[in-house]
Amino acid sequence: MNKIKQQLFEACGNYVQERINSISSAMKDLESDLENESKSSAGDKYETGREMINIEWNKLSNQLQQFKMLRETLEKAKKRQSSGQIQLGSLIRTNMANYIVAIPAGQIDINDEKYFAIGANSPIAQILQDKKAGEDFSFNGKTNQIVSVE
């Protein structure tokens, strides 16, 4: 695996881990809030407070699950061997932008070059799927050319 691709996967991994850590921390805070709510409240106010905490807990729990699934997808992307065709794990350079098909982690800057970490189900990844270097594609009304696929 080339060095840039490795750095992109590492940046994606850091993105996912930061989100997981942030969500886990928020869940710990909610546990503490729930404990405090139990000790200090009574009646309807108590039930309302607990329910609000439970709603937030469920939301965070779902987000945590989604980021754990992204981490699994990223691991699959890392293990994929380049076939010359665009697939999960491909590093794509076009005449307009550079992409890594892995997880939706946004823009990543490496060596003063911009790369966009995109999910395999994103609109641009769907258009690029199975294409090869030298092929043209249209996105947002503009024609682009694939320069390389790694």
N, C-alpha and C positions, 0 to 999 in steps of 0.2 A: 504494500500500500504506500502510495507516495506521501510525502511529508505534509503537504497542504491538506490532503484528504484526512489524514490522521488528526491534524489540528482542528479541522472542522468537526470531526466526530467528537473530539475532546471538548470543544466549545459547546456542542449540543448536549453532551453528557453533563457538563457544568450547569447549563441552563435548566435541565430537568432536575438535577440534584438540588439546586437553589430553590426551585419551586416546591419540591418535596419537603425540604427543610422548613421553608416558610409556612406551608400548610400544617405540618406537624407541630410547629411552634404555636400556631393559632389554635390548634386542637387542644394542646396542653393548657393554654390560657382559658379556653372554654371549660375544660374540666375543673380548673380552679374556680371559675365563675360559678359553675354549677354547685360546687361544694359550698361556696359562700352563700349562694342563693338558698340552699337547703338549711343552712344554719340560721339565717337572719330573717326569713320570710314566713308569712302565714296567710292562709286563705286564698282568694282569687288572684291576688297580686303574685303570690308564690307560684301558682299554676301557670300564669301568663309568662312570668320570667323564665320558668323551666322550659316551657314550650318554645319560647324564642331561642333559647340556648340550644334546644334539640334541633330546631329547624336549621340553625347555623351549623351545628355539628354535622348534620346529614349533608348539607351543601359542601362543606369542607371534605367530608369523607368521600363524596363522589369525585371531587377534584383530585384528591390524593390518588384514588383508583385510576383516574385518567392519566395522571403523570406517571404512575407505575407502568401502565400499558405503553406509554410513549417510551419509557426506558427499555422495555422489552423490544419494541419496534426498532429502536436505535441499535440494540444488540444484533438483531437480525440484519439490519443494514450493514453493519460492520463486517459481518461474516460473508456477505455476498461477494462472489468473484465477478470481476468485470467481464462482460461478454461482448462489449462493443455496442450493445444496444442499451438504451436508457431503461433502468429498472430501479427498484429500491436499492440504495447504496451508491448510485452513480453520481459522479462529479461531472457536471456539464458546464462547458464554456460556450457561450454564444456570442454573436457580435454585439449584443445589447447588455447581457447580464450573465452572471455565473450562479449556478445552483448546485446544491447537494440535496439529493432526494433521500430524506431520512425522517425527520420530524419537523413540525412547524415551529421553528425557533427564531425566525426572523433573520435580520441582517447580521452577518458576522464579518468582521474586518480582519484580514490576515495579509501582512506585508503590503499594506496600502491598497489592497484589492478588496472589493466588496463581493460577498457571496451571500446567497439567500438560502437558508435552510428551509426546505419545503416538505410537507407531508406527501406521501404517495397518492393521496386522494385529492390533493389540491388541484384546482383547474389547470394550472400550468403543467403540473406533473402528468395529468391525464392527457394533455395535448402532446407532451414529449414522450410518453410511454412507447417503448420499442423503436424509437427513432435512432438513427446513427449519425456519426459525424459527417458533415457535408450536406445533410438534409435541411430543407427549409421548413418553417412552421409559422403559423399566424397566431398572434396573441394580442388582444386589445387593439385589433385593427392594424397591427404592424407586422410586416414580414421580417422574420429573423432567420439567421442561419446558425446551425450547430457547428461550432468550430472543433470541439473535441469532447469525447466521452471516456471517462476513466472509471 
